[in-house]
Structures are given as structure tokens and as C-alpha cells.
Amino acid sequence: MAPGGGAQAALGRAGEDLAAQWYAARGYELVARNWRTPEGELDLVVRRGRLVAFVEVKARTDDRFGAPVEAVMATKQARIRRLAGAWLRENGGRGFRTRFDVVSVLAGNVEVLEDAF
């Protein structure tokens, strides 16, 4: 999500809200939102049983620059993996199964790509 205020930040927050609602409706517990380290941020961390999913949320108003999911390239994926490792170490995550999801929010429509990378 973009730091600070403004339309882009509001769009990011709204996208994260929709993604969190999607996961809650499917029995996931939201355990962290906007978890930060100096290296970056995890948008959402959700849990259901022994599964912890690290969720990257991309929200856009239109697809003029491509689908939101296309913005999660290899460099971003590697950063999310490193951040997930840090989150697991900090939160006693031994024994959990992990998954990396990408949520595209395009004009208010939510599409979840589970196990995206």
C-alpha cells in the first residue's frame, strides 16, 4: 500500500479491506495487517488452522496498466518470502504450513490467486 494519504493510499486500504473480508468469509483469522520491517511490508497475514497465508493485495481502478496481479514480479515475490520468514521467526511460526497469495482488486471486484508463488 502506498504510504501516507491520498487517493492511492485510500484505494490500497479499500482493497485490503475487501481482501480481509474475503478471507474472513472463508474462515480465516486476520493475524496481521500492514506488518512492517525496515525491508518492507506484508499487506495481510491470515491463518486457518495450521495454514498461514501471506497475502499481497494489489488494487486498481482499471486495467490500463495491466491486471493488478501482474505487478507482483519476481523481485517483489522474493521480498515477500523474506518478510514472511521474518514474521514466522517473530511469531513462533514453526510447524505452520505457509502459502503466498495475491489478491487483485479491480474496480471493486476481488480475485484471489491462492498459492500464487
C-alpha distance (Angstrom), angle and dihedral (degrees) to the residues before:
residue distance angle dihedral
M1 . . .
A2 3.76 . .
P3 3.80 113.3 .
G4 3.76 121.4 -115.2
G5 3.77 127.5 10.8
G6 3.74 135.0 -49.3
A7 3.76 136.5 89.4
Q8 3.81 95.6 -58.3
A9 3.81 92.6 52.6
A10 3.81 90.9 46.8
L11 3.81 90.1 50.6
G12 3.82 89.7 50.6
R13 3.81 92.5 49.5
A14 3.80 91.5 48.1
G15 3.80 90.3 49.7
E16 3.79 91.6 50.4
D17 3.82 89.8 48.4
L18 3.82 90.9 53.8
A19 3.80 92.0 46.0
A20 3.82 91.9 49.2
Q21 3.81 89.6 50.6
W22 3.82 90.7 50.4
Y23 3.81 91.5 53.6
A24 3.83 93.6 43.4
A25 3.81 90.4 53.0
R26 3.82 87.8 56.8
G27 3.78 96.0 50.9
Y28 3.79 100.9 -95.1
E29 3.79 122.0 140.0
L30 3.80 116.5 -136.5
V31 3.80 104.0 -129.7
A32 3.81 100.1 169.5
R33 3.78 138.3 11.1
N34 3.80 124.3 -169.8
W35 3.81 91.5 -3.5
R36 3.80 105.2 -173.8
T37 3.77 139.9 -159.5
P38 3.81 128.2 166.5
E39 3.83 86.8 -94.9
G40 3.79 96.2 56.2
E41 3.76 148.2 -72.4
L42 3.79 139.3 -71.6
D43 3.80 109.1 -143.0
L44 3.82 97.4 -153.4
V45 3.77 136.1 -3.0
V46 3.80 113.1 -165.0
R47 3.77 131.8 -180.0
R48 3.77 136.9 -159.7
G49 3.78 114.5 175.2
R50 3.82 109.5 -48.4
L51 3.82 92.8 -17.4
V52 3.78 119.8 99.9
A53 3.80 116.4 -171.8
F54 3.78 121.9 -162.6
V55 3.78 106.7 -151.0
E56 3.79 127.9 -157.7
V57 3.81 111.3 -163.6
K58 3.80 121.2 -156.9
A59 3.80 117.4 -175.3
R60 3.78 127.3 -174.2
T61 3.76 135.6 165.3
D62 3.82 93.3 -137.4
D63 3.80 140.7 1.3
R64 3.81 96.4 -113.3
F65 3.83 88.9 122.1
G66 3.81 94.9 37.1
A67 3.77 133.8 -87.4
P68 3.80 114.3 -37.8
V69 3.81 92.0 -119.0
E70 3.81 89.6 61.3
A71 3.82 89.1 68.9
V72 3.82 91.7 69.4
M73 3.79 98.8 85.3
A74 3.82 129.3 169.2
T75 3.82 94.7 -83.1
K76 3.81 91.8 52.6
Q77 3.81 90.8 45.3
A78 3.81 91.0 53.2
R79 3.82 90.9 49.9
I80 3.82 91.4 49.9
R81 3.82 90.4 50.4
R82 3.82 90.9 51.7
L83 3.81 91.5 47.2
A84 3.81 90.6 48.0
G85 3.79 89.7 53.7
A86 3.80 90.1 51.6
W87 3.81 91.1 48.0
L88 3.81 91.5 50.4
R89 3.81 92.2 49.2
E90 3.81 91.6 48.4
N91 3.80 94.0 46.1
G92 3.80 102.3 41.8
G93 3.77 93.1 -107.0
R94 3.79 98.3 167.9
G95 3.78 112.7 135.4
F96 3.79 95.9 23.9
R97 3.77 123.6 123.9
T98 3.78 110.2 -130.8
R99 3.75 133.9 -150.4
F100 3.80 134.4 -179.7
D101 3.80 116.0 -140.2
V102 3.78 132.1 -177.5
V103 3.78 120.1 -153.1
S104 3.79 119.0 -159.8
V105 3.76 116.2 -159.9
L106 3.78 109.6 -171.0
A107 3.80 117.5 176.1
G108 3.82 89.5 -25.3
N109 3.82 96.0 -48.8
V110 3.80 114.5 122.7
E111 3.79 122.1 -144.8
V112 3.80 118.2 178.0
L113 3.78 121.3 -158.9
E114 3.79 104.8 -164.7
D115 3.81 118.0 -156.7
A116 3.81 88.5 10.8
F117 3.81 94.9 166.0
